[in-house]
Structures are given as C-alpha cells and as structure tokens.
Amino acid sequence: MLRRIPLALVLGCLALAQSDTKPIKVQVNEVIVPVTVTDEKGRFVSNLEASDFKIFDEGKEQRIEFFSRDRNQPVVVGFLIDISNSNRVHWKTYQDAATELALNLLPGDKKFSGYLISYGNEAELQVNTTTESDKLVEKLGKLKPGGGSALFDAIYMACMNRQLVEGEPYDPRRVIIVIGDGHDNASKKSLNEVLEIAQRNLVTIYGMSTQAFGFNREGDENLTRLALETGGRVEYPLENVYADVSGFLSHPSDDGNYALTVGTGGYASEISGGIFRAIAGIAGEVTTQYILRYVPDAGPGNPKQFRNIKVTVAGLPTVKVRYRKGYFPFAP
C-alpha cells in the first residue's frame, strides 16, 4: 500500500555546481498531467469538471488528487528560436512572432516567467528565467540568423541549465515553445536523449514551424514527435499561404504562378494572418489547460521504465484530448 507523500518532498531539486543555475530534476512521486480538450472544430472545451475525466497509469485507473481548470495558471515558458541559415527567408517574420509570444505569455504578472535560448551552431542561453518580457524582446531584436541548427542541445539546455522558479514543475508548470523548422545538424545530444530529459522533467513542448509551403520538411518528424509525446502540438503558419493557387494555365501571368501578387500586400497579409493564428493557438492552449495530478497507485517499478498514461473524457466521444503520453517513475 502506498503512503501519501507530502508535495514539499516531491519538489526537491539538486544543486548544480555552477554560478546561479540549477538542474531541473524531479522525483515523479506525484504525476502532473496538463490536458487540452478541443471539439471537432478545434475550439477549446473549458467547462469540464474533475468527474468528467478518467486517467489510467499502465492501464490501471487512478484517483485524481488535484484538478484545476483556472485560466492563466502559473507557467514557465522557454522560447527556443532557430537562428540557423534555413530561417533567413522569413527571419523578420518569425522574429516578430517570437516577440508577440513573449509579450502575450509574459504580461508582467509574477505568475508568469520565461527565458530565451537561441540555437545555431550551438545553443546559447540569451536571457535567463525572468518575469520581464522586455528583456526577451530586447535580445530577440539583436539576434541574426547564420550557421547550423543545434535544436536538441537547446532543449537539453532548457531542461538542465537555467534558473528555476520555486514550485516547478507543479506550480508553475513547464512549457517549451520551439520556433524553427525542427531540423538538427549540429547537436551533441540525440532526439531520444532530449525527449527522455523533457519527459523526466515534466516539460510540454510546442512548435511553431518556420518551414515554408512546398519545401521538404525533414525536420517535421522531430517537431511532431517532441510535441506529441509531451502533450503539445505543432503550428504551421505558412502551410496555407498558397491554398488558393489555381494554376498558371487558368490564370497566365508574366510574373509566374503566384497565389498572391508580390508587391500588392496580399502575400504579406497572408503570412501575417498565419502567424497571428499560430500565436493565438499556442498562447490560448498554454493558458487554457486542465491540470490533473495523481499519486500512482503502483509500486516504484524500474526507474528506467517509461510508464504510459491515458486520459479520457466521459460522454463526449467527438472531442480531442491531448496530454503527455507518460513519464519515468524517478529522476535518473
């Protein structure tokens, strides 16, 4: 029979022998599961109660110890921005998008903190954890693209080498937003390594893909897997920019087959619209999640064994439920 473990004991973190940074390592005795519920049109379902949810750990139903559906719950957001050569074409657009996200998610309230990591040939902590969005905005304005892409090293840095906020990962919880194409050609860490680190540290990963429509998306698999297995999702703001192309033969033009004529403002407007919708989608989800917590009704198990989670909503068969796919019982 399991004994109840005080939350204070669960939140212990080990000190890192470096200046003012600490490693983010947690013993997962109490499991936190952020849950997003959307209807068939992608709209958030925000009026559910604890009794509407069921949560299963390795197939065994668990007792929900804590439930919250409050908007604007405390959160620490890591902004990881790709400054590799692949983002030169739309650099200013995504620089502005990162700025808007920072201003949206760090409104000056002490409940909301964030940090900025850029990644090109190497990952670099540009701004350590702060509640002041101005610090991130100022640094974002000075970044310039160039070099390779060390995405996985950036995720590792976000999980292991930045200043903590008291109460993580339960209150506030941890979120990473990757603004990039998902490609990696410069990291020392592998995808599997950083995915495990993120899962062990209860991080939810979102992506805003910078991949333009019609280009080869070799990094998509990375972004999708990181998001899917941690309970996040990926936005593709440039995906439908050319959705209304009817073809050169039906509308011949000397300047080629453009869905929107360059120089008229239509093309820029479509891009801006896509970015705005992506920002609203990510910011809305981060601030409109249900938070479930439970103490696993099971033995300690193997620390290296991944335990699978399943969350269901009773009586609403058409809704989509998004959550982390599981966790590791203890820190490595």
C-alpha positions as CSV (number, residue, x, y, z in Angstrom):
1,M,0.0,0.0,0.0
2,L,1.4,3.4,-1.0
3,R,1.7,6.1,1.6
4,R,0.8,9.7,0.7
5,I,3.9,11.8,0.1
6,P,3.9,15.5,1.0
7,L,4.2,17.7,-2.0
8,A,7.1,19.5,-0.4
9,L,9.2,16.3,-0.6
10,V,8.2,15.8,-4.2
11,L,9.6,19.2,-5.3
12,G,13.2,18.6,-4.3
13,C,15.9,19.7,-6.8
14,L,19.6,19.0,-6.7
15,A,22.0,21.9,-6.8
16,L,24.3,22.3,-9.8
17,A,28.0,23.3,-9.0
18,Q,27.8,26.4,-11.2
19,S,27.0,30.1,-10.6
20,D,23.3,30.7,-10.3
21,T,21.9,27.9,-12.4
22,K,20.3,24.6,-11.1
23,P,19.5,21.3,-12.8
24,I,15.8,20.6,-13.4
25,K,15.5,17.1,-11.9
26,V,12.3,15.9,-10.1
27,Q,11.4,12.7,-8.5
28,V,8.0,11.8,-10.0
29,N,6.0,10.6,-7.0
30,E,3.1,12.8,-7.8
31,V,2.4,13.0,-11.6
32,I,1.2,16.2,-13.2
33,V,-0.7,15.9,-16.5
34,P,-1.7,19.1,-18.3
35,V,-4.7,18.2,-20.6
36,T,-6.2,20.1,-23.5
37,V,-9.7,19.3,-24.8
38,T,-11.0,20.6,-28.1
39,D,-14.1,20.0,-30.1
40,E,-14.4,18.8,-33.7
41,K,-13.8,22.4,-34.9
42,G,-10.7,22.8,-32.8
43,R,-12.3,25.1,-30.2
44,F,-11.3,24.7,-26.6
45,V,-13.7,22.9,-24.3
46,S,-13.3,24.7,-21.0
47,N,-16.3,23.8,-18.8
48,L,-15.5,20.3,-17.7
49,E,-15.3,19.1,-14.1
50,A,-12.9,16.6,-12.5
51,S,-15.6,14.0,-12.6
52,D,-15.6,14.2,-16.4
53,F,-12.0,12.8,-16.6
54,K,-10.6,9.4,-16.1
55,I,-6.8,8.8,-16.0
56,F,-5.1,5.5,-16.4
57,D,-1.5,4.6,-15.5
58,E,-0.3,1.4,-17.3
59,G,-4.0,0.6,-17.9
60,K,-5.0,1.0,-14.2
61,E,-7.4,3.8,-13.3
62,Q,-6.0,6.3,-10.9
63,R,-7.6,8.7,-8.3
64,I,-7.3,12.3,-9.3
65,E,-5.8,14.1,-6.3
66,F,-5.8,17.6,-7.8
67,F,-7.8,19.3,-10.5
68,S,-7.7,22.8,-11.9
69,R,-9.4,24.5,-14.9
70,D,-8.4,28.1,-14.0
71,R,-7.3,30.3,-16.8
72,N,-3.9,31.9,-16.6
73,Q,-2.3,29.3,-14.4
74,P,1.4,29.9,-13.4
75,V,3.8,28.8,-16.1
76,V,7.5,29.0,-17.0
77,V,7.9,29.3,-20.8
78,G,11.1,28.6,-22.6
79,F,11.3,30.4,-26.0
80,L,13.7,28.4,-28.3
81,I,14.4,30.3,-31.5
82,D,16.2,28.8,-34.5
83,I,18.8,31.2,-35.9
84,S,20.3,28.8,-38.5
85,N,20.7,29.7,-42.2
86,S,17.4,27.9,-43.0
87,N,15.4,30.7,-41.5
88,R,16.9,33.6,-43.4
89,V,14.0,33.9,-45.8
90,H,11.3,34.6,-43.2
91,W,13.6,35.7,-40.3
92,K,12.0,39.0,-39.6
93,T,8.5,37.4,-39.6
94,Y,9.4,34.8,-37.0
95,Q,11.5,37.3,-35.0
96,D,8.3,39.3,-34.7
97,A,6.3,36.2,-33.9
98,A,8.6,35.3,-31.0
99,T,8.3,38.9,-29.7
100,E,4.5,38.7,-29.8
101,L,4.5,35.3,-28.0
102,A,6.8,36.7,-25.3
103,L,4.5,39.7,-24.8
104,N,1.4,37.5,-24.7
105,L,2.8,34.9,-22.3
106,L,4.8,37.3,-20.0
107,P,2.3,40.1,-19.3
108,G,4.3,41.4,-16.2
109,D,2.5,39.2,-13.7
110,K,4.8,37.3,-11.3
111,K,3.0,34.1,-12.0
112,F,4.5,34.0,-15.5
113,S,8.2,33.6,-16.2
114,G,10.2,32.9,-19.3
115,Y,13.7,32.5,-20.7
116,L,15.2,32.7,-24.2
117,I,17.5,30.2,-25.9
118,S,18.8,30.7,-29.4
119,Y,20.3,27.8,-31.4
120,G,22.5,27.9,-34.5
121,N,25.8,26.0,-34.5
122,E,25.4,26.0,-30.7
123,A,22.7,26.5,-28.2
124,E,23.0,29.7,-26.1
125,L,21.1,30.9,-23.1
126,Q,20.3,34.5,-24.2
127,V,18.1,35.5,-21.3
128,N,17.8,33.5,-18.0
129,T,14.4,33.0,-16.3
130,T,12.6,36.3,-15.7
131,T,9.2,37.8,-15.4
132,E,10.1,40.8,-17.6
133,S,9.2,40.3,-21.2
134,D,11.2,43.4,-22.2
135,K,14.5,41.6,-21.6
136,L,13.5,38.9,-24.1
137,V,12.2,41.4,-26.6
138,E,15.4,43.4,-26.5
139,K,17.6,40.4,-27.0
140,L,15.3,39.0,-29.8
141,G,15.8,42.2,-31.7
142,K,19.5,41.7,-31.8
143,L,19.6,38.1,-33.0
144,K,20.7,37.3,-36.6
145,P,20.5,34.0,-38.4
146,G,23.5,32.0,-39.6
147,G,25.1,28.6,-39.3
148,G,23.7,25.2,-38.5
149,S,21.0,24.0,-36.1
150,A,21.5,22.6,-32.6
151,L,17.9,22.1,-31.7
152,F,18.4,19.1,-29.4
153,D,21.1,20.8,-27.5
154,A,18.8,23.8,-27.0
155,I,16.1,21.5,-25.5
156,Y,18.7,19.9,-23.2
157,M,19.8,23.4,-22.1
158,A,16.2,24.4,-21.4
159,C,15.8,21.3,-19.2
160,M,19.1,21.4,-17.3
161,N,20.9,24.8,-17.4
162,R,18.7,27.7,-16.4
163,Q,17.5,29.3,-13.2
164,L,14.5,27.6,-11.6
165,V,11.3,29.2,-10.2
166,E,10.2,28.0,-6.8
167,G,7.5,25.4,-7.1
168,E,8.3,24.0,-10.5
169,P,7.1,21.8,-12.2
170,Y,3.8,21.8,-10.4
171,D,3.1,25.4,-9.8
172,P,4.3,26.9,-12.1
173,R,4.4,24.2,-14.7
174,R,7.0,24.0,-17.6
175,V,6.4,24.7,-21.3
176,I,8.9,25.0,-24.2
177,I,8.0,26.7,-27.5
178,V,10.3,25.9,-30.4
179,I,10.2,28.4,-33.2
180,G,12.1,26.7,-36.0
181,D,11.8,24.0,-38.7
182,G,12.7,21.1,-36.5
183,H,15.9,20.3,-38.4
184,D,19.1,19.4,-36.4
185,N,22.6,19.1,-37.8
186,A,24.8,20.4,-35.0
187,S,23.8,18.9,-31.7
188,K,25.8,16.7,-29.4
189,K,22.6,15.3,-27.9
190,S,20.2,13.0,-29.8
191,L,16.4,13.3,-30.2
192,N,15.9,10.2,-27.9
193,E,18.1,11.7,-25.2
194,V,16.4,15.1,-25.1
195,L,12.9,13.6,-25.3
196,E,13.6,11.5,-22.2
197,I,15.1,14.5,-20.4
198,A,11.9,16.5,-21.3
199,Q,9.6,13.7,-20.1
200,R,11.6,13.3,-16.8
201,N,11.3,17.0,-16.2
202,L,7.6,17.2,-17.0
203,V,8.0,19.6,-19.9
204,T,5.3,20.2,-22.5
205,I,6.8,21.1,-25.9
206,Y,5.0,23.2,-28.6
207,G,6.3,24.0,-32.0
208,M,5.8,26.9,-34.5
209,S,7.2,25.6,-37.7
210,T,9.2,28.0,-39.9
211,Q,9.1,25.7,-42.8
212,A,7.6,27.4,-45.9
213,F,4.9,25.8,-48.0
214,G,6.2,23.4,-50.7
215,F,9.6,22.8,-49.2
216,N,10.9,19.5,-48.0
217,R,10.0,19.1,-44.3
218,E,12.8,16.8,-43.0
219,G,12.5,18.4,-39.5
220,D,8.8,17.8,-39.2
221,E,9.2,14.4,-37.7
222,N,11.4,15.8,-34.9
223,L,8.9,18.6,-34.0
224,T,5.9,16.3,-34.2
225,R,7.4,13.6,-32.0
226,L,8.6,16.1,-29.4
227,A,5.2,17.7,-29.2
228,L,3.1,14.6,-29.4
229,E,4.9,12.7,-26.7
230,T,5.0,15.6,-24.2
231,G,1.4,16.7,-24.7
232,G,1.9,19.7,-27.0
233,R,1.4,20.3,-30.7
234,V,2.9,22.0,-33.8
235,E,1.5,25.0,-35.6
236,Y,2.3,25.5,-39.4
237,P,1.6,29.2,-40.1
238,L,2.9,29.1,-43.7
239,E,1.1,25.9,-44.6
240,N,-1.9,27.5,-46.3
241,V,-0.4,30.7,-47.7
242,Y,-0.8,29.2,-51.2
243,A,-4.0,27.3,-50.6
244,D,-5.9,29.3,-53.3
245,V,-3.4,28.7,-56.2
246,S,-5.5,27.9,-59.3
247,G,-2.6,27.3,-61.7
248,F,-0.7,29.2,-64.3
249,L,-2.7,27.7,-67.2
250,S,-6.0,29.1,-65.9
251,H,-4.5,32.5,-64.9
252,P,-1.4,33.1,-67.1
253,S,0.8,35.8,-66.0
254,D,4.3,37.1,-66.9
255,D,5.4,37.0,-63.3
256,G,4.6,33.3,-62.9
257,N,2.2,31.2,-60.9
258,Y,1.6,33.2,-57.7
259,A,-1.3,32.7,-55.4
260,L,-0.9,36.3,-54.4
261,T,0.8,39.0,-56.5
262,V,4.0,40.1,-54.8
263,G,4.1,43.8,-54.1
264,T,0.4,44.3,-53.6
265,G,0.5,43.5,-49.8
266,G,-1.7,40.4,-50.2
267,Y,1.2,38.0,-49.7
268,A,2.5,39.7,-46.6
269,S,-1.0,39.9,-45.2
270,E,-1.5,36.1,-45.6
271,I,1.8,35.4,-43.8
272,S,0.9,37.8,-41.0
273,G,-2.5,36.2,-40.7
274,G,-1.0,32.7,-40.5
275,I,1.5,33.9,-37.8
276,F,-1.3,35.6,-35.8
277,R,-3.4,32.4,-35.8
278,A,-0.4,30.3,-34.7
279,I,0.4,32.7,-31.9
280,A,-3.2,32.7,-30.7
281,G,-3.4,28.9,-30.9
282,I,-0.3,28.3,-28.8
283,A,-0.9,31.1,-26.3
284,G,-4.5,30.0,-25.9
285,E,-3.6,26.4,-25.3
286,V,-0.9,27.2,-22.8
287,T,-3.4,29.3,-20.7
288,T,-6.5,27.1,-21.2
289,Q,-5.4,23.7,-20.0
290,Y,-6.9,21.4,-17.3
291,I,-4.3,20.3,-14.8
292,L,-4.6,16.8,-13.3
293,R,-2.3,15.4,-10.6
294,Y,-2.3,11.9,-9.1
295,V,-0.1,9.7,-6.9
296,P,0.5,6.5,-8.9
297,D,-1.3,3.5,-7.3
298,A,1.5,1.2,-8.2
299,G,4.9,0.1,-6.9
300,P,8.0,2.2,-7.6
301,G,9.0,0.0,-10.6
302,N,12.1,0.3,-12.7
303,P,13.4,3.9,-12.8
304,K,14.3,3.4,-16.4
305,Q,10.9,2.1,-17.4
306,F,8.6,4.5,-19.1
307,R,5.1,4.4,-17.7
308,N,2.2,5.0,-20.1
309,I,-0.7,7.4,-19.4
310,K,-4.2,7.5,-20.9
311,V,-6.7,10.3,-20.3
312,T,-10.4,10.0,-21.4
313,V,-13.4,12.4,-21.2
314,A,-16.7,10.6,-20.5
315,G,-19.8,11.3,-22.6
316,L,-18.0,13.4,-25.3
317,P,-16.9,10.9,-28.0
318,T,-16.1,13.6,-30.6
319,V,-13.7,15.7,-28.5
320,K,-9.9,15.5,-29.0
321,V,-7.9,15.0,-25.8
322,R,-4.3,16.0,-25.8
323,Y,-1.9,15.1,-22.9
324,R,1.6,13.8,-22.2
325,K,2.0,10.1,-23.2
326,G,3.7,9.0,-20.0
327,Y,6.5,9.6,-17.5
328,F,9.5,8.0,-15.8
329,P,9.0,7.0,-12.2
330,F,12.1,8.6,-10.8
331,A,14.8,11.0,-11.8
332,P,17.8,9.3,-13.5
